Amino acid sequence: MKMESKLIKRLVESARINEKRNCISYKGLYFTHRYTYGRILDFAKRFSSLLVGEGVQKGDMLIISSPNCPQYIYAMLGAMLNGVIVVPIDFSFSPEFLDTIATETKAKLVLTSRAKILDFKKGATVGRILHVEELDELLEEVAPRTDFADVSDDDLLSIMYTSGTTSKPKGVMLTHGNIHANIDGIERMIALDHGCTFLSILPLSHTFEQMGGFYMPFAHGSHVVHLGSRRGSIIRDAMASEKTTHIATVPAFMTLLMNGIKAKAKSAGKLETLNAMMKKTKNLSSGAKRLVFGSVLKNFGNLQVFFSGGAPLPRETEEFWNALGVRVLQGYGLTECSPVVTGSEKGKSKVGSAGVALYNVGMRIVEENEIQVRGPSITQGYYKNEDATRALFAPDGWMRTGDHGCIDEDGFLFIKGRLKNMILKEDGMNIYPEDMEPVIEGHPAVKKCCVVGLETGSHVSVCAAVIAEKGASPDEIMKWSNAKLEAHQRIQKVVLWPTDAFPMTHTLKVKRDEVVSGLSAGKDAQGPAQAADADIDPLIKILAELVDADPKTVVDEMFLFDDLGLDSLGVIELADKIEEFLKVEIDESQIKADTRVSDLRRFVSEKKSERKRLPFLKWAFSPIFIPLRIAFQELSYGLLSLFYRIRVEGRENLKGFNEICFVTPNHESHLDSLCVTRNLPMKIRNKMAVAAAADHFFVRKNMFDFRLLWGPLVAIYFNAIPMSREGNAKESMRIAGKVMDHGYSIMVFPEGTRGEKKGFKPFKKGIGLMVADAKKPVVPVRIRGFYDILPKKAIFPRKFGSKLSISYGKPIRFKSTDSPAYITDKIEEAIRAM
C-alpha cells in the first residue's frame, strides 16, 4: 500500500488497532446498526475498488449528499485511499444546487439517499448515482482493494462549498495535510480515547462535524452515534442508551437543551431550587457536580463535554452547563482553516472566550481589529475562483478571517463579530452587533436579539429585533439596554419579531439580510391580545406558544416554515412539545418546507392510536433467569415428548449459524414457542425473545386480571416481549429494537394470532417492516399438528400419541431495496413450501 498521506496512515492505523471496537452506531427509528472499526475499514477498501471499477481515478471528484450515516464515513475514507476528492454537499440543499456543483467540479460519481431525487441537466459528467441505503449490499459483492494510489499531504482531500445559493458558491480547497495538521493541533489541547462516545448532530457536510464527528474520534478509536431521526425522543434515547460523553455542536442546540431542562424544572415548581443548587455547588469539580445533578442529567447519558463552535456562545448557556458539571469547551474556526483555529483546554478556559490558538496556528490582530491566521491547516484558496482567493489573503500571506476580535494578555481570543456584520454610522463609528446582542439579551423579557443597521439614504439607524416574552414593551427594552450599552452603541429602535425564531442558515446562523428585509417591510409582532387558553385548540396553542404568536392568527392554511417561521431546531422543539402535551410521537422528518398546519394536524391524528406505551418487563432478561428458563423448557418439552411423537427436521440448516435473527414460525397453539425454542441451537436459544400478543399476555384491564401474573411468567420462561395487535405497531418495534440491540434474536408469529386447522391466516405486514428496518436474516419454521392437540379455547392438551413436526428452513437474507410487502410474501412462501 502506497501512502505518503499522514492523515491516511493515521486513520488506517487507528482502524487496525481498534478493529473490534464499535466505530459507528446508527440509531434508526427502532433498530440500531453497529459498525466496528474493522468493518468500516473493510467497506472503505471495497468502496475504493468500486471507484476504480467506475473509472473514478485520483484527482476525480466524488459528491456526497446524504444524512449522517456509516456509509458516509467509509465512502469518505475509501475515496481518500484512492486520492479521489470528496465534495460534501448539505443534504438539505436543492437538486439544482447539486447540479451546479456537479457541473463545476465535473464529478464522476454521486453518493446520496433514496430520499433525494436528482436530475443532472447542466452538462454534468456524473456517471452513476449511488444510494447509501443499498451501499453495504452492493459492496459485499466487491473485493477489497489492496493496491492504493500514491497520495501525499499536498493532494486535495475535499472541496467544501460554503454557500447554498446557486449564483457563485465558493468551494474551499482542503488538502490531506491541512486536515492532519488540524488534528495534530487539536489533540495537543484535548485528550480523547476509545472510552469517548460522540453524538453526531450537525451534518457531515460541514468541516466542524467532520472534525468533531469523524477525523478526531476516528483517529483516537472513539465511538460515534449517528441518528436516523432528530426527533427529541430519539435524541434522548440515543444519549441514554449509548452513554454519550461528548457532543460537538453549535450554541443553538445547547441552548435548546438548556431551555428544555429549565422548562421541565419550572413546570415541576423546582426551577428556583435548581438555580440555588447551581450556585451552592459552583466550587465543586465537574465530576462532583454531575453526581449532584444526576437526576437532571439522567436523560443525557454520561455527558461530560460540549465542544462549541460555529456561532457566538451565549454566556448564560455556557455558565448553565458548566454549573451542571458538563464542561463547555468553546473554540473558533472557519472552513478555510480545516476548521479549528482556537480551542479551550481542560482547566484553562475563560468564560466568553473562544480559547487560545492551536500550537501550529499563527494568529494576529490587524487594522480594524480583524483576526488573521496562518499555518499548515489553512486552505490554499477557493476552487476555480482566483479573485476570491486573492481577496482571502493579505499581501504577506496571512489569511483574512473577516472576523473582529481581540487577544488578551494570556493569549485568549475574544470574538467581537463579523466585519461584514459591522454597522458603520454616519460619524464613522463602527458598531459590532455581536458586542451588543448579549447585553440586550440580558433583559429579563428578551429571549433572542438580532441587531442590524437600517439605511434610509445616508442615515443609518441601529435597530434591535427581539424575540421576547408576551407583553414585553419595546420602549422599556430599549431604555434598559441603552443604559448598559456604550454611547456609540445605543439603539434607536426595538421591534418585536413576529415569530419564535429568526430566519436561520443550515448552519444555524441568523440570516441578517432577511431580518433587515423583514424590518424594512414593517414586520412587528405587536398585535391583539391572546385568546383564553380554554378556547384554544391544543395543537394551535403549542404552535402559537412556540412562535410567540396570537393563537387567533394561526390557521390551518399556514405554512410552518414560511408563515410561522419555524426552523430546523424549532421542528425538534415542536415534536417534543407535541410528545409532551399531546402524548403523540411524530417523525420530525415529515415536516418540510411545504408542510401546513393542517398537515401537522393530520400527522398528529394518525399517530394518536399509537401513543400508549406497552408494558416491557426488561427485568426478566436478567441472566439470573437463564438456568430457570432452560430447566423449565427442558422439563416441559420432556413431558410433552412422553405423550406425543415429535419429529424435528432441518436443524442442519442452522449448523454454524449464530447471528441475531428473526425466527418466524406459523402459529397453531400456545405450545409453539416452547417447542420451536427448545430445538434451536443453544447459542441462539439462550438469547431468544418471543413476541407475544400484548392484549392477551400483558395488558390487564383491572388489578384482578389474570395477566397480572401471566405476563411476568411468560417473560421469565420465554423472554416474552409485548407485540401489539391493536395498532400500536411502532411501540412494539421500539421494544424489539432495544431487545435486538442487546444481542437477542426474536421469534415472531407473522399471522399475528393462532391459525385455523385448515391452514394459515394471512401474514401481517409487520414482520416485513421489522425485517426491513432491522436488516437481519430470517429463519422460517413450519410446524404441523399442534392445532389438533391444543386448539383455541382448550386449556389442556389432548389426542395423546399424535404426530407433531417442526421444520427449520435455511436463513433468508433480504436486500435493503426489498419492500416490507415483498419480504412478508417471501417469508410466507418459504414456510408454505416447507
PyMOL commands that set and color helices and strands:
alter all, ss='L'
color gray80, all
select helices_A, chain A and resi 6-17+37-53+70-82+95-105+132-140+176-187+207-219+232-241+251-267+271-280+286-292+294-300+315-324+335-337+367-369+386-392+419-421+433-440+474-482+487-489+512-520+533-535+538-547+551-553+568-582+588-590+597-610+618-621+623-643+651-654+672-678+682-685+694-697+707-718+729-741+766-774+786-789+820-832
alter helices_A, ss='H'
color red, helices_A
select strands_A, chain A and resi 22-27+32-36+61-65+85-88+109-112+128-131+156-161+171-175+197-199+223-227+246-249+305-308+327-330+332-333+340-343+356-357+362-365+370-374+399-407+413-418+423-424+430-431+446-456+459-468+493-496+645-649+662-665+688-693+720-723+745-747+778-784+803-808
alter strands_A, ss='S'
color yellow, strands_A
deselect
rebuild
show_as cartoon
